[in-house]
Amino acid sequence: MTAPQDIRGGFPHSQAVRRAYDELDYNRALAMYRFFYPTVSLEATWRGNLSAGAVPNTVMALLVGTPDQYVFTANSDTPYSGLTVDLSAGPMVVEIPPGTLMGTANDLNQLWVLDLGLPGPAGDAGGKHLLLPPGYAGPVPEGYFPGTATTDRVLVLVRALPHGTDVDAAIALMQQITVYPLGADAESNPLDWVDQSVQQGLDFSPVRWEDNLDYWRVLHEILQTEPPNPAYRYQYGELAALGIVRDAPFYPDRRMTAILTDAARRGHLHLCVQSFADRRPDRVVWPDSRWEWAVLRPENGTFDADGYTDLYAREKWFYQAQIESPAMFAREPGAGSLYWLGLRDSAGAYLEGAGYYSLTVPQPVPASLFWSITVYDARTRSELRAPQNRAALRSLYELADIDTTAPLTLYFGPTPPPNTPTDRWVQTTPGAGWFTYFRIYGPTSPAFDGTWQLPDFHRHG
């Protein structure tokens, strides 16, 4: 609060000047921390892919997700391919074969570029998708599905929907994807593939940077390597006031180091609060339920509301997840997928690793394809690590033989419940808070009209 003595004769007092500049810089840093978190987060994913053997445009990644990797709310439902595409030399073609592939491309700012495969314009027929670099003004040939990025680096994530449990066939289908420069063909740029599933401890997340000065160092490095996004002009101005500028070194003095370090700690707290202590009424899936929408804005996949960008919704999503796409966020029958966030029990308490919980899932689940529930460590937002080394229960695998005419009870706790098959149980870790995503692929009408609802988690001890 401004004190009467802060301004004397119309001019600020010297002590008020110092305090005001600290407040201004701190407030700028908090706002810019939240705004650029998606960019820093995807930089971590890009570096993680490269450290695990991916090479932009030439060596692509395959991953069957497990708790062995640190990846924000990834899942083990289907195998992934991660295509690291560099547009600095010009447009690149991503050609998708016909089949049951679902994919999306985001640039390094985690801004949606285009969808591929089933949710995209080509559907299951496959097709040539053209990634255009920032500012591209050249021609777009007929027969391509184009999308323009705001950065030179683009991450294309594709998942294959297996027929039954045939993961090998799904991976083989993904390996038919080709990537090559516009004007060339697939034969001119043969791809190699690296299986990241067998590598232990891979980290694709920004957790190691998010509460310290490294957050700002990484952001500064990104500004040096990527073209500026014209839509971020005002935000770049705020960063410049903090000493984070393109084509200039980053050497914060003691005062600014303290401000930026504390802003990273507090900014991380603010994102954590918005994700895990959300108070917006539109988070609630069903009245009197603890289940929340993981995504608050379903309209377009880019968090654009009528007349403004919903920054709160953007911040909530990107703290716990990665990648935006209209197909991921849509709330309508036939959408690609649906995500519900479960982090509290029926009494409203957070889910924690020493407790024993059950969840009774009404059957049949309104999924035209399949469904799953995955458990995540609240600290890392990655699949929960425990000796069981399995963080998901999936209708394609563990739950493939269930009776879909009777409710199904699932269990969560540090040890398996007595007289219960272990394929109905996920092991949790004492001392680690956890949350879940309940995913439905190919959701049908009952998932949206309220005729089918999930009960809350029930704690037993």
ZAGUVEX-760426 format. One record per residue (C-alpha): residue in three letters; x, z, y negated. Coordinates in steps of 0.05 Angstrom, whole numbers, padded with zeros to 5 digits, always signed. Layout:
N
ALAXZY;...
***
This chain:
461
MET+00000+00000+00000;THR+00025-00017-00069;ALA+00043+00044-00110;PRO+00030+00046-00185;GLN+00104+00052-00199;ASP+00122-00010-00159;ILE+00107-00055-00219;ARG+00130-00031-00287;GLY+00113-00070-00349;GLY+00093-00128-00305;PHE+00159-00131-00267;PRO+00174-00105-00197;HIS+00217-00042-00191;SER+00283-00051-00154;GLN+00261-00008-00095;ALA+00196-00046-00090;VAL+00234-00112-00089;ARG+00274-00092-00028;ARG+00213-00065+00008;ALA+00172-00127-00009;TYR+00224-00175+00016;ASP+00229-00136+00081;GLU+00154-00139+00089;LEU+00150-00213+00072;ASP+00205-00231+00122;TYR+00175-00186+00176;ASN+00106-00215+00168;ARG+00133-00286+00169;ALA+00172-00270+00232;LEU+00112-00241+00268;ALA+00069-00302+00251;MET+00123-00351+00271;TYR+00138-00313+00335;ARG+00066-00324+00357;PHE+00062-00395+00333;PHE+00125-00421+00367;TYR+00118-00381+00431;PRO+00091-00442+00469;THR+00152-00483+00449;VAL+00202-00429+00469;SER+00164-00418+00534;LEU+00167-00491+00555;GLU+00241-00494+00536;ALA+00251-00440+00589;THR+00215-00483+00640;TRP+00256-00544+00621;ARG+00321-00506+00628;GLY+00297-00475+00693;ASN+00285-00544+00723;LEU+00352-00569+00702;SER+00388-00508+00729;ALA+00353-00521+00796;GLY+00378-00592+00801;ALA+00329-00635+00761;VAL+00359-00690+00717;PRO+00315-00721+00663;ASN+00288-00790+00683;THR+00327-00792+00749;VAL+00321-00729+00792;MET+00252-00699+00797;ALA+00232-00631+00825;LEU+00187-00611+00882;LEU+00161-00541+00888;VAL+00116-00503+00936;GLY+00105-00440+00895;THR+00120-00372+00923;PRO+00137-00303+00894;ASP+00210-00324+00898;GLN+00205-00360+00831;TYR+00189-00334+00762;VAL+00136-00381+00735;PHE+00078-00362+00689;THR+00015-00359+00732;ALA+00037-00414+00779;ASN+00000-00417+00845;SER+00014-00432+00918;ASP-00050-00472+00928;THR-00018-00541+00928;PRO+00053-00569+00923;TYR+00078-00588+00853;SER+00123-00641+00827;GLY+00156-00631+00760;LEU+00179-00693+00723;THR+00228-00680+00667;VAL+00222-00741+00623;ASP+00267-00756+00563;LEU+00240-00805+00512;SER+00300-00805+00465;ALA+00319-00876+00487;GLY+00248-00902+00483;PRO+00181-00902+00520;MET+00179-00885+00593;VAL+00129-00906+00646;VAL+00103-00856+00697;GLU+00069-00896+00752;ILE+00022-00856+00797;PRO+00004-00883+00867;PRO-00069-00884+00890;GLY-00092-00819+00921;THR-00112-00747+00909;LEU-00062-00729+00854;MET-00077-00686+00794;GLY-00029-00686+00735;THR-00019-00675+00661;ALA+00037-00686+00611;ASN+00056-00637+00556;ASP+00112-00645+00506;LEU+00161-00589+00491;ASN+00112-00559+00440;GLN+00063-00552+00498;LEU+00018-00602+00464;TRP-00024-00645+00510;VAL-00001-00717+00516;LEU-00046-00746+00571;ASP-00075-00732+00639;LEU-00055-00770+00702;GLY-00087-00781+00769;LEU-00156-00752+00784;PRO-00169-00720+00716;GLY-00140-00778+00677;PRO-00165-00848+00659;ALA-00139-00879+00724;GLY-00173-00830+00771;ASP-00154-00837+00843;ALA-00134-00910+00834;GLY-00066-00892+00807;GLY-00036-00932+00750;LYS+00017-00938+00697;HIS+00019-00883+00646;LEU+00062-00895+00584;LEU+00096-00836+00548;LEU+00112-00855+00476;PRO+00164-00818+00435;PRO+00150-00786+00367;GLY+00138-00838+00312;TYR+00134-00897+00360;ALA+00107-00958+00324;GLY+00120-01012+00375;PRO+00070-01050+00417;VAL+00034-01021+00477;PRO+00026-01073+00532;GLU-00040-01084+00567;GLY-00051-01046+00631;TYR-00019-00980+00610;PHE-00050-00913+00594;PRO-00011-00888+00533;GLY+00001-00820+00504;THR+00045-00801+00445;ALA+00089-00738+00446;THR+00113-00696+00388;THR+00181-00684+00421;ASP+00230-00727+00460;ARG+00225-00682+00520;VAL+00161-00685+00561;LEU+00144-00646+00624;VAL+00096-00681+00672;LEU+00066-00634+00725;VAL+00032-00666+00784;ARG+00000-00631+00843;ALA-00023-00665+00907;LEU-00087-00642+00940;PRO-00071-00637+01014;HIS-00119-00660+01068;GLY-00129-00595+01104;THR-00062-00561+01108;ASP-00019-00623+01112;VAL+00031-00604+01058;ASP+00083-00655+01082;ALA+00034-00712+01070;ALA+00019-00685+01001;ILE+00093-00682+00984;ALA+00104-00752+01011;LEU+00049-00778+00965;MET+00081-00745+00904;GLN+00147-00777+00922;GLN+00115-00845+00912;ILE+00112-00830+00837;THR+00160-00873+00798;VAL+00190-00864+00728;TYR+00225-00920+00690;PRO+00235-00947+00619;LEU+00182-00992+00589;GLY+00202-01064+00601;ALA+00236-01048+00667;ASP+00208-01034+00736;ALA+00211-00980+00788;GLU+00268-01013+00825;SER+00312-01009+00763;ASN+00308-00933+00763;PRO+00305-00904+00834;LEU+00288-00830+00835;ASP+00319-00774+00873;TRP+00281-00710+00889;VAL+00305-00638+00892;ASP+00266-00586+00931;GLN+00265-00523+00888;SER+00223-00485+00939;VAL+00284-00465+00979;GLN+00322-00437+00919;GLN+00317-00362+00909;GLY+00306-00328+00842;LEU+00293-00389+00799;ASP+00268-00369+00730;PHE+00223-00418+00691;SER+00197-00365+00643;PRO+00218-00341+00574;VAL+00213-00267+00593;ARG+00288-00256+00585;TRP+00284-00279+00512;GLU+00216-00257+00489;ASP+00231-00187+00462;ASN+00300-00195+00430;LEU+00341-00238+00383;ASP+00352-00292+00436;TYR+00281-00315+00422;TRP+00302-00338+00353;ARG+00368-00366+00378;VAL+00332-00410+00428;LEU+00281-00432+00376;HIS+00338-00451+00329;GLU+00371-00492+00385;ILE+00305-00529+00397;LEU+00301-00548+00323;GLN+00370-00579+00328;THR+00353-00623+00388;GLU+00282-00645+00376;PRO+00252-00686+00320;PRO+00208-00646+00273;ASN+00133-00648+00284;PRO+00100-00667+00218;ALA+00040-00623+00235;TYR+00087-00563+00235;ARG+00115-00575+00165;TYR+00089-00509+00136;GLN+00113-00470+00196;TYR+00183-00500+00189;GLY+00181-00475+00117;GLU+00168-00405+00141;LEU+00225-00410+00191;ALA+00271-00435+00135;ALA+00255-00372+00095;LEU+00281-00333+00156;GLY+00346-00374+00160;ILE+00324-00418+00218;VAL+00333-00489+00195;ARG+00348-00557+00226;ASP+00419-00581+00215;ALA+00443-00513+00193;PRO+00476-00455+00231;PHE+00438-00392+00249;TYR+00477-00331+00228;PRO+00429-00276+00208;ASP+00458-00217+00170;ARG+00448-00145+00191;ARG+00382-00138+00153;MET+00353-00203+00181;THR+00378-00188+00251;ALA+00341-00122+00250;ILE+00278-00155+00224;LEU+00279-00212+00274;THR+00295-00167+00332;ASP+00238-00119+00316;ALA+00191-00177+00303;ALA+00206-00204+00372;ARG+00190-00136+00403;ARG+00126-00128+00363;GLY+00106-00200+00369;HIS+00112-00194+00445;LEU+00068-00132+00442;HIS+00016-00169+00400;LEU+00012-00226+00450;CYS+00007-00176+00508;VAL-00050-00140+00473;GLN-00089-00204+00459;SER-00081-00227+00532;PHE-00092-00161+00569;ALA-00134-00121+00520;ASP-00176-00178+00492;ARG-00236-00155+00451;ARG-00269-00221+00437;PRO-00340-00223+00462;ASP-00333-00294+00488;ARG-00281-00272+00538;VAL-00335-00243+00585;VAL-00355-00289+00642;TRP-00419-00251+00663;PRO-00455-00194+00627;ASP-00433-00125+00650;SER-00373-00156+00687;ARG-00298-00143+00679;TRP-00281-00215+00695;GLU-00256-00256+00635;TRP-00245-00328+00619;ALA-00170-00341+00622;VAL-00183-00396+00571;LEU-00227-00380+00511;ARG-00237-00451+00486;PRO-00264-00502+00536;GLU-00282-00558+00488;ASN-00221-00603+00488;GLY-00159-00573+00519;THR-00123-00566+00452;PHE-00156-00503+00424;ASP-00190-00542+00368;ALA-00254-00510+00344;ASP-00302-00538+00292;GLY-00259-00539+00229;TYR-00199-00499+00254;THR-00150-00488+00310;ASP-00165-00425+00349;LEU-00096-00393+00345;TYR-00119-00329+00379;ALA-00143-00368+00440;ARG-00079-00409+00440;GLU-00037-00346+00438;LYS-00076-00312+00493;TRP-00068-00371+00540;PHE+00006-00385+00528;TYR+00027-00313+00537;GLN+00002-00314+00609;ALA+00005-00388+00627;GLN+00033-00456+00611;ILE+00007-00526+00599;GLU-00057-00547+00563;SER-00104-00602+00585;PRO-00178-00619+00576;ALA-00187-00622+00651;MET-00159-00552+00660;PHE-00203-00520+00608;ALA-00271-00555+00616;ARG-00330-00512+00637;GLU-00375-00562+00671;PRO-00390-00583+00742;GLY-00339-00632+00769;ALA-00283-00607+00723;GLY-00214-00607+00754;SER-00208-00532+00759;LEU-00234-00466+00733;TYR-00195-00401+00719;TRP-00223-00331+00716;LEU-00178-00273+00696;GLY-00186-00206+00733;LEU-00144-00147+00708;ARG-00191-00087+00710;ASP-00231-00051+00763;SER-00304-00034+00761;ALA-00289+00029+00720;GLY-00251-00011+00667;ALA-00182+00013+00687;TYR-00124-00035+00694;LEU-00105-00057+00765;GLU-00042-00021+00786;GLY+00004-00027+00846;ALA-00004+00042+00877;GLY-00080+00036+00882;TYR-00123+00008+00937;TYR-00176-00043+00918;SER-00227-00088+00950;LEU-00262-00150+00924;THR-00323-00177+00959;VAL-00330-00252+00947;PRO-00401-00280+00956;GLN-00403-00341+01002;PRO-00403-00398+00996;VAL-00358-00404+00935;PRO-00382-00460+00890;ALA-00321-00505+00901;SER-00326-00577+00921;LEU-00251-00577+00938;PHE-00223-00507+00950;TRP-00212-00439+00918;SER-00161-00384+00916;ILE-00144-00316+00886;THR-00071-00304+00864;VAL-00039-00238+00844;TYR+00010-00235+00786;ASP+00058-00182+00761;ALA+00034-00163+00691;ARG+00106-00156+00666;THR+00131-00225+00688;ARG+00063-00261+00692;SER+00092-00292+00756;GLU+00069-00284+00828;LEU+00076-00211+00848;ARG+00137-00195+00890;ALA+00128-00150+00950;PRO+00157-00147+01021;GLN+00097-00187+01046;ASN+00123-00245+01003;ARG+00053-00274+00994;ALA+00013-00266+00930;ALA-00048-00309+00945;LEU-00108-00315+00990;ARG-00131-00387+00995;SER-00190-00423+01025;LEU-00144-00478+01051;TYR-00098-00431+01089;GLU-00109-00357+01102;LEU-00184-00362+01093;ALA-00196-00429+01125;ASP-00235-00400+01184;ILE-00282-00353+01147;ASP-00356-00350+01157;THR-00384-00382+01093;THR-00453-00352+01105;ALA-00431-00279+01097;PRO-00395-00243+01039;LEU-00320-00240+01047;THR-00282-00176+01030;LEU-00210-00181+01008;TYR-00161-00123+01000;PHE-00105-00107+00953;GLY-00056-00048+00959;PRO+00014-00026+00979;THR-00003-00022+01053;PRO-00055-00060+01094;PRO-00123-00027+01104;PRO-00136-00003+01175;ASN-00172-00049+01223;THR-00167-00108+01175;PRO-00133-00175+01187;THR-00071-00181+01144;ASP-00094-00250+01122;ARG-00148-00215+01082;TRP-00097-00171+01045;VAL-00046-00179+00989;GLN+00009-00127+00983;THR+00020-00095+00915;THR+00079-00056+00889;PRO+00073+00016+00862;GLY+00094+00019+00790;ALA+00075-00053+00775;GLY+00011-00070+00740;TRP-00022-00134+00766;PHE-00076-00183+00749;THR-00108-00242+00784;TYR-00131-00312+00772;PHE-00191-00332+00813;ARG-00187-00408+00816;ILE-00241-00458+00836;TYR-00221-00531+00845;GLY-00279-00579+00836;PRO-00327-00525+00811;THR-00401-00538+00821;SER-00462-00516+00779;PRO-00469-00445+00806;ALA-00400-00428+00778;PHE-00428-00440+00708;ASP-00502-00425+00708;GLY-00496-00352+00731;THR-00529-00362+00800;TRP-00462-00345+00832;GLN-00421-00286+00806;LEU-00360-00247+00827;PRO-00367-00172+00831;ASP-00313-00128+00801;PHE-00253-00100+00838;HIS-00271-00033+00870;ARG-00217+00021+00873;HIS-00214+00064+00935;GLY-00156+00110+00920;
***
